């Protein structure tokens, strides 16, 4: 495989990551040198580490002009890592939307690959729903609906407004980041697919996170924009209910969120779906809208799902152009061999990247919330 830079710019980088080419058409991001990023993160010190996963680590940094950044430092220079690096930089160089994580730049030296993003002070949606910040219940109903709508609008942009259209392939709570005002930004485009004009679907190796994967993708590798729609439906159920996409029951069996929600939706018991941490503080009309949209998105047959334009319209309360099907979902049961590969649940001790790349790890620089509900820095 050739250099990753051949995918994103015509010039080769030097050892410090300098290139002479102008990358993409967006002037708001640039090439960083390794020396710059080393200085910005205090030598990639553990005190600056925000998160860690199979890809490598993410560090908090501050540039010489005072800009707070997050720096993803790839762990290994494998062909897989090279490809994901190339895809992410390529995609982020094409998109610009208020609900997509901004790219500040990258560094591609001889043996280093780093991506620089805007830093998101309120971490990820997953950290608030299931992680270290869940007990503080900072996501009230209004914020949850704001996050659902913003995430949907970001996906709508990828599917319908940018050319060529982009399938994200890894929509999940840890890839929805939250800025200082809890505005959502969809992140992590390492698995994204650019869809040529006139192509409705592709067959590819399965990527993503079990629990969010559409059945046709998980089982046969058939990927389309409708796969992202399914994942968004799961995400929407997660936002409303506060439950994980897959949870472990007594005896070691696992249950998907659709299996749990299906009988309640069928019986119209929408209030019983709401996250109990909200203590009954929610808007009933918005709840019904959200559950209706989620039920449509997670239909087992992709042609029965709405597209993201329709999802956004429905979330805004617009009347559907076609008759909405009865409030019933087709609960998906993954094969046992797929469930066996699922990430561990809390009582098993989750992996280091369970809360996404902007998680607040023990000893990390940002862990506590002040009285105003904003993250404060450890002393």
N, C-alpha and C positions, 0 to 999 in steps of 0.2 A: 504493500500500500504506500502511496506517495505521502509527502508531508501534508499534514492537516492544513497548512497555510495555502496549499494549492486550491483548496475548496473555498477560501474566503478572501484571499488577496493575491495579487500577482507577484509580490516581492517576497524574498526569504528574509526571516528575522535573523538578527545577529544573536550572540550569546546572551545579551541582556534584554532581548525582546524588542529591540527597536526595529521598525520597518519604515520604509519610505513611501509605501502605498497608502492611499486613502481608502479605508475599508468601508464599503457600503456607501449609502447616500446620506446617512444621518451624521450630522456634524457634532452631536452632543456626546459622542463617545470617542475614545482615542486608544492608542497603544501605550501601555505602561511598560516601563522597564522592571526587571526583577528587583533591581536595587531600590526603586521607588516603593514597591510593594513590601519588600523586606523591611524598609524603614517605617512604613505606614502601620505595620502590624507588630512593631517591636521585635523583629526577627522571627515572626510567626510563633510567638510565645504562647504557652499554654494559657496564660491569663487572658489572652485575646481570643481564645478558641470559642466559637459559638455553637458549633455542631460538628458531627463526624459521621461518616457513613462509608459504604464500600468504595465510593468514588474518591474519597480523600477527606479533607477537613475544610471548614469555613471559619474565617477569622474576621474579627472586627478590626477596622483600620481607620486611620485619619490621614488624609493627604496633606501635603505641605501647605495647601491653601485652605485647610480646615474642613474639608468635606468628609463626612462619615461614610464609610464604605464597608461592604462585606466582600471578602476575597475568598473564592473557592479555589483551593489548591489541590490539583489532581494528585492522587497517590502514586500511580504507576503509569508508565508510558506504553501501555498495551495498545494493540490495534483497536480494541473496543473503546478504550478511553479516548484515543485520538478521534474516533468517529463521533462519539457523543460530544466531545469538545467542539468539533467542527460543526455539527448539527446545531448545537445550542448557539454558537456565535453567529452562524448563518441566519437562523430564525430570528434571533434577537436583533440582528442588524436590519431585518425587514419590517419589524413591527414597532408601532408607537401608539399606545393606548393607555388611558389613565388606570385601567385595571389589569395591565400586564407589567410585570416587574421590569424596571428599567435596567439597561446595560450601560455601565460606565466605561467599559473597555476590557482589554485582555492583554495577557503577556504570553508570548510563544517563543521561548528561547530554545536552545538546543535540546535540553532535557527537562524543561519545565513548561507546564500548561496551567495558566491561572485565568479565571474569569472574575471580573470586578462588577459588582452590582451596587445599586442603592441599598443602604441598610434600612431594614424595617424594624422600628423600635418596639412594636407590639408583637413581634415574632410570628408564629403561624397559627392558623385556625385550630390545628390539632392540639397545640400546646394549651389552648384555652378550653377545648372540649374534653380532652382526655389526659392532658399532661400536667406539668408542674403548676400551671396557672388555673386549672379547672376549679379548684376550691374557692377562688376569689370571685367567681361568677361575674366577670366583667362584661360578658356578652349577654346583655338583656335582649328582649324580643326585637326591639327596634334595630339594634346593631346586627342581630342575626339576619334580619330581612335585608338590611343594607349589604351585608356580605354576600347573601344569596344573589341579589340583583346585580351587584358589581361583578361577581364571578361569571354570571350568565352573559353580561354585556361584553366581558373580555373574550369569552368563547365565541360569541356572535361575531365579533370582529375577526377572529381567526378563521372562522368558517365561511364568512360571507363578504367581508370587506377587503381583506388583504389578498393580493394576487402573487403567486398561486395560493389557493386556500391551504390552511394548515390544520392538521389533526394533532392535538396535543399528546394523546395516548397515555397520560399519567395524571389525570385529574383526581386529586385526593386532598384531604384536609391539610396534610403537611406541605402541600404545594400551593396553598392559598395563604399568602403572607399579608400582614396587617400593618398599615402605616400608623403614624401618630394619632390619626383621627379614626382608626379602625376601618379605613377604606381598604377593600381587598385588592390584592394584586396576584394574579395567577403567575406561578413561577415554574422553573425547571423544565426547559425545552429539550433536554438531552435525548428524549425518545420521540420527538416530534417528527411528523411526516409531511412533506410538501406534496400536495396533490395536483398533478397536471390538469389543465383545462379539459373537461369532458370525461374525466375518469371518476366513476362513482365509488369504487372501492378497490382495495389492493389486498393481496395475501402476503403476509409477512410473519417473521418470527414474533412470538408473543412477548410484549414488554408491558410493564405496569405493575399494579398492585392488586392481588386477589381480593375480592370483595367489591371492588369498583369495576372490574372487567365485565364488559358485555358478553353474554354467552357465546355468540357467534365468533367473537375474538378469542376468548379463553380456550374454546374447544377446537376451532379450525383456523385461527390466525387471520380471519377475514376482518380487515380494518376499514372503517369509513367514518365520516363525521358523526354518524349515528352512535358509534362507540363512545365518543365524548359525551353525547347526549345522555346515554345510559349512565356513565360515570357521574355526570352532573346530577341525575336523579337520585343516585345513592348519596352523593354529597348533600343534597337538599334534605333528604330524610335524616341524615346525620346532624345537620344544623338544627332541625326542628326537635328531634328526639334526644339528642345528646348521646346516642348509642353508637358503638363502633360498627363498621360494615360487617365484620364477622366477630362474634363473641363466643367464648368457650363456656360450655355448660358443665354441670357436674357429670362425672363419668368420662370426661374427655371429648364428648361430642361438640361439634361446632354448629352454630346457627347464624345464618345471614340476617341482615337487618330487614330484608324483604320478607323472609319467613316469619319474623316476629311481627312485622307491621301488617301483613296481609289480612289476618282475621279482624284486626281492629278497623282497618279501612273498609273492609267488606260490610261490617256492621255499623259503619258510620260513627264509630267511637273516636272521633278525632281528638278530643280533649285528652284522652288517655295516651295519645302519642307524644304529647308535649313533654320536653325535658322537665322533670320534677324540680330541678334547681331553679327554674323560673318562678316557682311558687304560684302558679296560676296567672301570672302577669303576661298576657299575650292578647293579640287581636284575633277574634274568632273568624272574621272574614278573611284576613290574611292567612290564617292557619288553613282554612279550607282551600284557598287558592294554592298555597304551597303544596299541600298534600295532593291536590288534583294534578298539578304539574309534575310532581315526583312520580305519581302513579302512571302518568302518560310516558314519562321518560324511561321507566324501567320495564316497559313491555318486552317480552321475550323475543318478539319478532321486530326486527329493526324498522321495517316499513310502516309499522304502527306508531312509531315514536315521532314526536314533533321535531322540527329543526330548531336551531337556537334562536332564529328570528321569532318563531312562534312561542318558544319558551319565554323570551323576554316580554313579548306582548301579553301573554297569560299572567305572568308575574305582576305586570303593571295593572292588571284587572280588565284588560281589553276582552271583548267578546270573541271567542274563537270563530274562525271562518268556517270551520266544519263542526259537526256535532261531536261533542266530547263524549267518549265512551263512558260506561258506568264506572263508578268508583271501585275498581277492582284491579289488582295487579297480579301479574303472573310471577309467582315466587320462583326464583332460580335456586336450584341445589347444585353446587359444584361437585364434580366427581371427587371421591375420597382421596385419590392420589394428588389432586390439586389442593384440597384442604390441608393435606399433610405438609404442604410447602408454605402454608400461611405463616405470617410473622407471629412470634410468641405474644401471648396476652400478658397483662400486667402482672398476674400472679406467677408467671414463668420468668419474669425479668426480661423486659423488652430489650431489643438491640439498641445500639447507641444512636441510630438515626431514626428512631421511631417518631420523634417529634419534629422531624424536618431539619433542614440545614441551618435554620435560624433558631434552633432550640436553645433554651437557657440551661446549660449543663451545670452540675455542681461545681462551684468554684469559678464559674464564668463571670464575665464582667457585668452582666445585667441579670438580676434575679428578682428584685423586690419591687413592689408597686407602692407609690406614695399615696397620700390621701386624695390626690386628684385623679387617681386611676391610671397614672402613667408610670412606666418602668423607671426605676432609679438605679444608679450605679452603686455597686458594692464599695464600701470604704477600703 
